[in-house]
């Protein structure tokens, strides 16, 4: 560590007293948590593992204080998958803030999944993988609304890497259409305002052509037999809309009926 600090000083770098970690039992350095002579991975490594949230789902209940600790076959399988993923060489590229970004988003069973990419010639190279569990309210929405929450969550997370650069969002739903004309029975005014302020920024965020997403790789497929064409507004009206003959006034001859 001393040699590293001396070399940084020779190159003209200066240490920040605000960011210095002095006299602590554990410190974070280059994405690792150093404690007791051992090195542990930090949260930043989740971005290098596609589908981490789904992979680790069986382990999360064990971290709660009111949940009985039971390590079974499912937990061991999840642990082994994460261990193999961490040992696999990452194929991520460094973000280039001089280029625009593309964010591919998918949602499955209340978990938002995405991959942030940038073009290198004709190819799209992954910069970061994202996976995050939606809040309990959004997780109970229909798929056409859950994808909006997923896009909002992942756009916010990707801002740490894009640093305000132009971003194109690609999903398998008409996200922009639903955001501009949200269903009034399912989204509160606060959520609508939040989503519209974050996502309807034409100077920075654009919505790409909707394509089918492969949930395993989060990369677009030109043809997929699992893609079902539908109208989100029609689906929301049929599944979650009220009957057309219902009114807010009582029937004139209610006793006769």
Residue, then its C-alpha position, 0 to 999 in steps of 0.5 A: x500500500x505504501x508503494x502504491x501511495x508513493x507512486x500515485x504521489x509521483x504521478x501528481x495525484x493527491x489524496x482526499x481527506x474526505x474519502x480517506x479510510x483511516x483507522x477502520x477495521x474494514x475499507x473498500x478498495x477497487x471494488x473489494x472489501x478488505x477486512x481482517x487480512x481477507x478480501x470480500x466482494x462488494x455490491x459493485x460486482x453485481x453489475x458484472x453478473x447478468x440476472x444476479x437478483x434472480x440467482x440470489x433470490x433463495x438466499x435473501x430470506x436467510x438474511x432476515x432476522x425473523x426468518x428461521x435459518x434453513x440451508x437446503x438444496x435450493x440455497x446451495x444451488x443458488x450459492x454455487x451459481x453465484x460462485x461460478x459466476x464470480x469466477x467467470x471472466x467478465x466481458x464488460x467494457x468500460x463506459x465511454x461518456x463520449x458515446x450514447x448508451x442503449x439500455x435493454x430492459x426486461x421484467x419477469x416475476x417482479x424482478x427488473x433485468x437489464x443490460x447497458x451497452x455501447x456500440x463498438x463499430x457494428x457491435x453492441x458491447x455490454x457495459x453493465x448488467x442490472x437486476x433489481x427487485x421491484x417494490x411490493x406495490x409495483x410487483x403486484x401490477x400487470x406486466x404492462x405496468x411492471x415494465x414501466x417500474x422496471x425501466x424507471x428503476x434501471x434508468x436510475x441505476x444506469x445514471x451512475x455510469x451514463x453521467x447524463x449521456x443520451x440513453x436509448x431504452x429498448x423493451x418489449x412493451x409500448x412503454x412510452x405510450x403507456x407513460x404518456x397516457x397512464x391508466x388512472x385506476x392503477x398508478x397514483x399521481x405521485x408515481x405518474x409524475x415521477x415516471x413522466x419526469x424521469x423518462x419523458x426527457x426527449x433531450x436525453x432519453x429515447x425509446x427504441x423499437x420494441x423487440x423481443x428480449x431473450x431473458x437469459x442474455x437480455x439481448x434483442x432477438x429479431x424473431x422469437x416464437x414467445x413474442x405475443x403482439x398485444x395492445x397494452x391499453x386494451x389489455x389494461x382496460x379488459x383485465x383491470x378496467x371497470x364495467x361500462x354499465x357501472x355508475x357512481x349513482x344508485x339505481x332508480x328502482x333498486x328495491x325492484x331489482 
